Amino acid sequence: MVWVTNTGEDFFVNNWDGKAYSFPPGKTLEVPEDVARIIFGYGVEDKMPVLVRLGWTKFATDVPKALERLDKFVISDTQPQTYHNTSPVVERVPFPASRRGRGKD
């Protein structure tokens, strides 16, 4: 299994072996390595067949733009860590001191 992160702004859906794989922007999806190889050319030196199959290139002049689009999908063999900024703590004020007991003498 590998993890695919769509770092682009466009929602992407593709099918393989009768199953639809959706890649929303900014999200990471765990997929079988074969799916990443077929859809994105993961581990394949020549990306041209992938770009043509996706319909992102028809002419040689389209290749640089298509490769930029393909580069927006980051593939990793380890699960990416997601870090969330903790929200700032709303100002905390201690409760007033208890007035029980003896008063002023």
Protein Blocks (a to p, Z undefined) as FASTA:
>chain_A
ZZdddfbfbdcdddeehiacdddehiacdddfklmmmmnopoiablmlmmmmnopafbfk
lmmmmmmmmmmpccdfbdcddddddddddddddddddfehjddZZ
